[in-house]
């Protein structure tokens, strides 16, 4: 069984809880309220601070800054947290901030994510499992990113936006409104241009469900009435669990409007 290894140049403050088989590389700084799960690796020059929990087998690369206070002028030093799940890969220069009192007090990241170099996860963001955020993309405060989402490089997601499960955001895209599950968003001002068919096929979704999703998208795009009205009718007519997921997402509470088919 491997032992925990802490480089002599690293600073691990009293009170930090370090799991088994953890590696803390040169010039890292681990704050007194940090909890590192078993098998966590801090490569070098990593800062983990605040009331921050890092799940087992997560690897954090050089110059990442994890758990610092929010970039929010309303923040007044209140007690807030950052919780990161297991087996994440957090690459160079990534920043993840703790929550704010007004946003529930916790920023949460799920399991098995890939956060590429320079990306940012702001205060009170809720990120699901198996999420990929590509280089220099940024999530503003209070965003919700569900499981299996991919956000392209240099993209920005507006505060309070929800991105549904399995959606994909193209590179260099501004996302200012909610994105339906399995949606495909691209263009500089974020247009909902279709479904993430490649992602659905890669996940082994049955052809009948993909066909149902395509039909649902057309109804949302061209049906009568407001977007939510079309979604309600769709929910009454469909037998697909995937389509119901979109319906439930559209009809749930939201602080933003939606990106709708054919509109920015």
N, C-alpha and C positions, 0 to 999 in steps of 0.2 A: 504494500500500500504506500503510495507516494505521500510525502509529507508536505505540509504548507511551507512555501518558500517566500521569504520577504527579503528583497534586496537591501543591503545596508544603507543605501542612500534614500530609501523610501521613508516617508513619515506616516506612521499609523498611530493616530491619537488614542489616548486612553479612553476606553468605553466602546470603541469599535468592536463589533463581533465578527470574527473571521471563521469561516467554515473549514472543513477538512479539504486537503489537497488544493488549496488556493495558491495562486502565484501572483505576487505583487512585484512588478519590475522596477527598474531604476527610476528614481525621482518622482515616484507616485506620491500622492497625498490623499489619505483616507481619514475622513472626519470622525469625531467621537460618537456620532449617532448612526453611523453607517453599519449595515449588516450585509456581509458578502456570503452568499450560499456556497455550498460545496462545489469545488472545481472551478470557481470563478477565476478568470485570468485578467489581470491588468497589465498590459504589455510594458509600457514605460510612459512617464510624463502624463499620467492620467490623474485627474482630480475627481474624487467622489466625495461629496460633502452633504450637509444637511441631514434631515431624517429620511434616509434613502435606503431602500432594500433592493439588492441585486440578486436575482434568482440563480440557481445552480447552473454551472457550465456556460454561463454567459462570458463572452470574451470582449474586452474593451481595448481599443487600439490607441496609439499615442495621441496625446493632446486633446482627447475628449474631456469635456467638463460636464459632470453628471451630478444633478441635485442642487445646483446653485439656485438662488432666489429668483422669483419671476421677474421678467422684464415688463413690469407693470407698475406705473407710478402710484397706483392705489395701494400697493402692498406696503404694509406697515410693520412687518416683522412678525406677523402672527405665525403660529405653529402649523406648518403644512408639510406634506409628504410627497415622495416620489417612490413608486413601486414598479420594479422592472421584473418581468418573468424570467423563465428559464431558457437557456440555449439561444440567446440572442447574440448577434454579431453587431457590435457598435463600432463603427470605423473611425478613422482619424478626424479630429476636430468636430465631432458631433457634440451638440449641446442639448440637454434635457433638463427642464426646470421643474421645481416643485410646484404645488398648487397654490391657490389663493383662497382666502376665506369666502369670498363671493362666488367661487366656482366649485365649492364642495371640499376644498382643502387637500385634494389629492390628484396628482398626475399618475396615470397608470398605463403601463406597456405590457402587452401579453407575452406569449411564448414564441420562440422560433422565428423572430423577426430579423430582418437585415436592414440596418440603418447605415447607408453608405456615407462616404466622407463629406463632412460639412453640412449635413442636414440638421434641422432644428425641430425639437418637440417642445412646444411652449406650455405654459401653466394650464392645469386642469384638463389637458387633452387626455382622451381615452382611446388607446390603440389596442386593437384585437390581436389575434394570433396570425402568424405566418404573413405578416405585412412586410412589404419591401418599400423603402423610401430611398430614392436614388439620389445621387450626389447633389448637394446644395438645394434640395427642396426644403420647404418650411411649412410647418403646421402652426397656425396662430392659436391663441388661447381658446379653450373650451371646445375644440373640434372633437368629433367622434369618428374614428376610422375603424370600421368593422373588419372581420377576418378576411384574409386572402386578398387584400387590396394592394395594388401596385401604384405608386405615385412617381411619375417621371422626373428626371433631373431638372433642376432650376425652376420647378413649379412652386406656386404659393397657394395655400388654402386659407381662405378668410376665416376669421374667428366665428365660432358657433356653427360652422358647417358640419353636416354629417355626410359621410361617404359610406354607402351601403356595401355589404359583403360582395367580394368578387369583382368590384369595379376596378377599372384601370384609367389612370390619368396620364395623358401624353406629356412629353417633355415641354418645358417652357410654357406652361399653362397656368392661367389664373383661375382659381375655382372660387366663385363668390356665393354659390347656392348649393343646396343639397344635391347629392348624386344618388340615383336609384341603385339598388343592388344589381350587379353585373353590367352596369352602364359603362360605355366607352366615351371618355371626354377628351377632347383635344382642341387645338387652336388657341391663340394667345388669350382670348377672352372666355375660354371654357365653354365650348358647345357640346351638347349631348348628341353624339353622332351615331349612336347605335349601341350594340351590346358587345361585351367582351367575349366574343365567340371563341377566340383562341384559348383564353383561359378556361372557359367552360369545357372545351374538348380535352384540354390537358388534364382536367380534373376527372375526366371520365363520365361527365353528365350524359344521361341517356338522350338519344336523338329525339325521342318524343317530347322530352322536357325542353330541349333547345328549340324545337318547333313551336312549342307552346309559348316560350319566351319571345320568340320572334313575332308571333301573332299578337301577344300582349303589347309589345313595343309599338306595333303598328296601330293598335287601338288607342294607346296613350297618345300617339302622335296625331291621329286623324279623327278620333271619335268626337262626338258632340259634347258640349258643356265644358266646364272648367276641368283642370287637370285632376283635382281630387274627385270630382264627379265621375270622370272616366275610370279612375282607379276603383271607386266603389262598385261600379257596374262590372268591372273586370273581376273583382272579388266574388261577386254573385255567380259568375258564369264559369270560372276556371275550376279545374280539378288538379292543377299542377301545384305542388308545394313550392316550387321555385317562383311561380307567378304570385302565389299568395304572399311570399316573402316580400316581393316588390310592393304589393298592395298594402301590407301592414306597415312597411316603411313609409310609404306616401301618406298614410292616414295617421301616423304617429305624430306626437307633438314635435314642433320644430321652431327654432328661432330664426330660420331663414326661409325664403321661398325655394323653389326647385329649379334646377336645370331641366328643361322640358325638351322633348325631341324637336330638333330643328330650331331651337332658340338658345341664345347665350344666357 
